Structures are given as C-alpha cells and as structure tokens.
Amino acid sequence: MMTGTSLDGADLVLATFDDHPTVIAAEHHPYPDALHDQAAALADGERIDFVAIARFKVDLSEWFADLALRMIQQHGAVDGIAVQGQSLAHLPGLHAFQALQPERIAARCQTPVIAEFRNTDMALGGQGAPLSAAFHQRLFDLDGIARAVVGISGMAHLTYLGPKGELSGDEIGPGNLLMDAWAERHLNLRWDMDGAWARQGRVSTDLLRVLRAEPFFDQPSPKAAGPGLFTISWLDQTLKTLATKPSPVDVMATLLELTAWSISKHLAACPVAPTDVVLCGGGANNRALVERIGQLCSLPTRLSDELGIPVGQVGATAFAWFGHCRLARQRLDLGTITGASSAGLYGTLFEI
C-alpha cells in the first residue's frame, strides 16, 4: 500500500512472490478532499505544525486501515501489510518524513505492518530513494540487454539495467508533482488529464532555462530529492525572477517539457544505450508527456502494461515485495542504487 508524492491517492495491491511477482488484486483510491488538502499543506509548508502533522498521521493511518481491512475481508488474511506512508519531506542521508502511524494500522488490522523503508536505507548510509529500482531488476531485467525503467509519480526516477547485470537508480527530477499542483491551482483539478491543457500552451524558453539551472539536475549519482525541493513554492519563486511572466497554460506546457527533458537527459547518460525504455507510474498515463519523452530520447518507449503489470501497480507492488523480503528476513543490497554501505533488512516490523 502506498501513496506517492503526487498526492493523487492510495494504491493497494495484493500480491504473492513465490516464483514471480503476481498481483492477485489491485485498487486505486483517490485521496478524500480533506486528506489531500492536509497532505498538500504539510508537504509545501514553511512552518512546522506538530499538531497538524499528528492529526494527519492519525487520519491517514485510519484511512489506510479501512482500505486494508476491506481488501482482507474480500480476499482473506495476509502475511503482512507493507505501507510506504505519505512523503512530506526527504532529506537525503538524514531522514525521510513519511507521515504514518504503522502501529495504528497493525492494531486495526491485527496484521504485521512493515514501514520505514527509506529510513532503513539511510541508516545503512544510502540516499533513501529510489528503492523501487531493486524491484525493477527482478521484474524487468533482460538477460544481456540494456534496459531503462522510468517511474513517473510525483518525482521521476530512473532505473538502469545493464547488459551484464549492472543495476543503478536515481531520482531525476519532478514527475507529476509540479504539473498536478499547477492544475489544481488554475483548473481546480487534481491533474491535467492526458496533458490536454499543456498541449494548448507554448513552452516558455525563459522559464525553462531557469528551471533547468537547478543544481540538482547535474548532481552525480546516487541522488534523491524527494518532495521537499520541487514544490509549488519553488516554482513561484522562480516565476518571480522572470521579467515577463508566462501565462498559466504556458507554464503548464513548460513544466511538462521540464519533466520530459530531465528524463531524456538522464537516459542519455546511461552507460550503454537502452534497447527500450519502460514507463510506469501515474505519469505514464499522461499521453502528451509520454509522446514528448519519446521524441526527446529517441528510444523505443513502452508502458509496463505490455510487460504484464499496469503502470499504476508497479510502485505498490514494489513495496509489497519489500515487505515480503522483510518478513522472510531476506537482506537486500541497494549499494549501487542508493549508495547504502551494506545489505540490510529493509523496513521496520510493527506487531501488536
């Protein structure tokens, strides 16, 4: 079970991992308006409000527990519930603020809960993200052929699967995060469906130039940004530096271009040119964005659906796999992905 930095809702999967990852059931539940507004305010807030954070953690965990119990009632008991929580801030190498009360979910569901995956990685000296690259290797690796997997949620992240078993991963810039926030501000919608509004605008070269100058894009691997960098406040501050402010629709077109440019930039840096690029995450449903990525990277692109798992299920299944590994006490080595110094048991187990 997970919610992403895009703040669109919760993805649930019921999965087994005996021989190959198999999704038995999957659901997506949009955030209730109140929870969405709480998450958005906390993720972009400049002042720490401990009462608001505590209330959100309780409300979110109760909602998660309701969703999990409903799935358990429909499909039967499970060995454990892996929960990512809502990312409010990510400080690479220090701490990931994942809003959640795992104990509350464990108590409500009477089932072990596994959480705090990012902070496990940081305790091992890693960046804390993108953890899903380890699962991408199991799911999408091609023996002897280079492939790239790009997950587009709130943030975009890239997994490189090399022809000799090489594995690396990076957060590479904003995915849906800025576009969704801009759509909510100007369209009163959670997202720009299929990039329809962005298609109506023109890219602002001045704005794009300033956005692309963000030092994060040129940081060496491994790197992770999380939701704390590319916020709507960051965008607002950037717009204030321009002599002529673009229209809202042109800003949206520019944000889409920024995401596509960042992805293509990092694809070009792969040690061996990928044979193809597999897209997953909610942003893979944005047809305008997918088309632009294909144009810029000049590589064959395909959705993960073609390889047996829908784009909206990859992220949640990845964390279900992490939970499965934790229950089996299987140590994972994410050193080439996050910079972790050793293998470890990912996730903290909560039992009541």
Stockholm file with secondary structure:
# STOCKHOLM 1.0

chainA/1-352         MMTGTSLDGADLVLATFDDHPTVIAAEHHPYPDALHDQAAALADGERIDFVAIARFKVDLSEWFADLALRMIQQHGAVDGIAVQGQSLAHLPGLHAFQALQPERIAARCQTPVIAEFRNTDMALGGQGAPLSAAFHQRLFDLDGIARAVVGISGMAHLTYLGPKGELSGDEIGPGNLLMDAWAERHLNLRWDMDGAWARQGRVSTDLLRVLRAEPFFDQPSPKAAGPGLFTISWLDQTLKTLATKPSPVDVMATLLELTAWSISKHLAACPVAPTDVVLCGGGANNRALVERIGQLCSLPTRLSDELGIPVGQVGATAFAWFGHCRLARQRLDLGTITGASSAGLYGTLFEI
#=GR chainA/1-352 SS CEECTTCCEEEEEEEECSSSCEEEEEEEEECCHHHHHHHHHHHTCSSCCHHHHHHHHHHHHHHHHHHHHHHHHHHCCCSCEECCCEEEEEETTTEEEEECCHHHHHHHHTSCEEECHHHHHHHTTSCCCCTTHHHHHHHHCBTTBCEEEEEESSEEEEEEECTTSCEEEEEEEESSHHHHHHHHHHHSSSSCGGGHHHHHSCCCHHHHHHHHTCGGGGCCSSCCCGGGTSCHHHHHHHHHTCSSCCCHHHHHHHHHHHHHHHHHHHHHTSSSCCSEEEEESGGGGCHHHHHHHHHHHCSCEEEGGGGTSCTTTHHHHHHHHHHHHHHTTCCBCCHHHHCCSSCBCCSEEECC
#=GC SS_cons         CEECTTCCEEEEEEEECSSSCEEEEEEEEECCHHHHHHHHHHHTCSSCCHHHHHHHHHHHHHHHHHHHHHHHHHHCCCSCEECCCEEEEEETTTEEEEECCHHHHHHHHTSCEEECHHHHHHHTTSCCCCTTHHHHHHHHCBTTBCEEEEEESSEEEEEEECTTSCEEEEEEEESSHHHHHHHHHHHSSSSCGGGHHHHHSCCCHHHHHHHHTCGGGGCCSSCCCGGGTSCHHHHHHHHHTCSSCCCHHHHHHHHHHHHHHHHHHHHHTSSSCCSEEEEESGGGGCHHHHHHHHHHHCSCEEEGGGGTSCTTTHHHHHHHHHHHHHHTTCCBCCHHHHCCSSCBCCSEEECC
//
